[in-house]
Amino acid sequence: MAIVLEANYAKKLGLPNFSSHQYSVTIRTELTDLSQVETESARLYALLQDAVDREIQEVGFMPDATRYGMNNCANDVATANRHVNGTGNGHPPANGKNGSHLGPPQSESWKCTEGQRKLILQLVHDHRLDKNEIETMAQQMFGIGVKELNKMQASNLIDDLLEKVGKKPRGRPRWQKREAVSS
């Protein structure tokens, strides 16, 4: 009787500008005795961890933030704020200048709404949050990067960010209806 043991080790690292890279190795082996499983599992784990940790150190191609539309978060938020708050009433100044000759960057292929994108960037900027940490949060919560989040996922990330910076009390989920108050 052959026992198949499959071991996998993967690691994903956040990189600047909401980038990341990952590496994974899987090994499949056959054992003839159940008593070998624990020892072989520990050996494979150590072997795979060493291999992944050694290989993932090579980052490879890193996109240039200015060439690939991944502006510095602070500049992106500042530009968006100038556009939105140009005169304090949500409109750019009467002279048509809002402090940026091109206006705010568009959604930069973010999947969520423009408002959600701006709020995420604003929270990162205002509270000096680590962009890599936020990227890791999105990866852990949804298995995808921040820019890939749909509206519902972005909403959940925003809720977590607001909790993280102390702007939203813990309690019932936003989507849970309040019970009717009887008079």
N, C-alpha and C positions, 0 to 999 in steps of 0.2 A: 504494500500500500504506500503510495507516494503522497506526501503532504506538500502542497504548493504554498510557499511563503512569498508574498509580494511586499516590498518595502519601498516607500516613496519619501523623499525629503525635498521640500521646496522652500524657497526664500524669495520674498519680494521686497525691494528697497525703494523708498521714495527718493526722488531726485528733485533738483530745482525746477521751477516753472511747472509744477504739477505733473512732472514726468516720473516714470518709475521704470525699473527693469526687474526681471525675475529669472530665476533658473531653477530647474527641477530635474531630479534624477530618480529613476525607478529601476529597481532590480527585482527579478523573479527567480526564485530558486526552489528546488525540490528537496525535501527532507524525507528520511525514511523512518524517523523516530520522533514521536511527539515530545519527548523529553528534550530534544534539541531546539525547540521553538524559542524558548526564552533566551538562551545563549546566542543563537543565530540572529534573533531579532535585535539584540543589543549590539552585536558585532556589525550588522548591516546598517543600523542607525548611525553608529559612529563613523563608519566608512562613507556613507552618503552625506552626512553632515560635513565631514572634512572636504569631500569633493565639491559640494555646492559652495561652501564658504570660500574655498580656494578660487573657484571659477567666477563667482559673482563679483569679485573685486575688479574685474575688467568691465568697466562701464560701457565702453564702445561709443558709438555716435551720440553726441548730446546736441539737441537742437539749439540753434542760436535764437535767443528770445526775440531779438528784433527782426529776424528774417522769417520766423515762423509764427508771428502774431501772438506770442506769449509775452506780452508786456510785463514789466516789473509791476507787481501788485500795487505798490504805492502810487505809481504813475497812473495806472489804470483807474484806480479809485479816485484819485485827484481829478483826472480828466472827466470822469463820469460825474463827479460832484460839481465841477464847473459848469457842465452842460445842464444838469438838472437844476442847480441852484443859482444860475447866472444872475438873476435879478432878485432872488429871494422869493419869487412868485412862481417858480417852475419854468420860466421862460428865459431865453438868453437875453442879454442886454439889447437895447434898441439899436445899437450900432451893428448888431449882427455878430459881434465878436464875443466869444465865450471863453477866451483864454487858450483856445486850441484851434489851430487853423484847420484841422480836419474834423473836429468834433469828437465825441466819445467813440471808442472802438465799438464795433458792432459785437454781436454775441460771441465772436471768436469760435464759432462752431460748438458752443456749449449747448447741451440738449435741454436744459431747463429754461425757464423764462428769463428775460433780460433783467427783470426786477430781482429774481432770485440770485442771478449772477452778481449783480451789484451789491446785494445784501451780504452775500458770502465774502466778497472782496472787501466790503466795508468793515465787516467784523474782523477779518484777518488784519486789516490795516489798523483800525482803531484800538484793538486789544493786543496788537503786536503778536499775533498767533503765528506759529511756525507753519508755513505752507506745506512742508513735508509731512508734518503731523496731521494736518487736515486731509491731505491726500491719503495718508495711511488710514485715517478714520473712514473715509469713503470706501477704500479698498476692503477694510474689515467689515463694514456694514453691508456693502452691496457687491463687492467683488469687481468694482470698476472705479476708474478715476473720477475726480470731481467734475471735469468737463463732460463726462459721459452720463451723468445722473439725469434721469428724467424729472419731471415736475414733482412727482410724489417723493422720489428719493431725495431730491434737493431739499424739499420741505422738511423731511426727517433729519437731514444733516443740519439744516438751519436750526431746528429745534434743539439738537444736541449742542450746537455751537452757542446758542443763546443760554442754555443751561450752564455750559462751561464757563461763560463770562459773567454768570450771575444775573442775567437779564430776564430769565424766565423761571418762575418757581416750578419745582417738581410737583407733580400731582396727576390728575387725570389726563389721559391723552387728549390732544386737541380735537381729534375726530370723534371722541366719545360725547354723546349728547348729555346735556345737563338734565337732571330730573326736574320735572315741573314743581315749582314752589306753590304749595297750597296756602291760600290766605285765610 
